[in-house]
Amino acid sequence: MSLLKTIDPNPTFEPKQSKALPERLISGDPSFKTWAQDNARDGTVNTGVWEATPGETRSIKGETFEFCHILQGVIELTEDGGQPVTYRAGDSFVMKPGFKGVWRTIETVRKIYVTVTG
């Protein structure tokens, strides 16, 4: 088994499709697609591609660390008590464990993600 994994930003296999949980939906009717591409350490480290249509939801990381690299689209993140930050194609950011705030998808977004749950 190789310890090198290439993440395909445009996967051709069928994604897992989902909607915002009712208790996290703020506005709109966003839908999500997830192309999980790798997991390690008994499923505590996950990598793949995620896509969301416009809408606004509560983002609650709990014990999860998440690195994101935006491939396309525009989002705005507002941490509780903080100012909005806009991210677009080419930008990268980290949401650390304990992050709580609002995720607003302005233009359909596609990102590469790495989550570590600990």
Summary of the structure (lengths in Angstrom):
residues: 118
radius of gyration: 14.0
end to end distance: 24.3
largest distance: 45.0
contacts: 319
relative contact order: 0.26
helix: 0%
strand: 63%
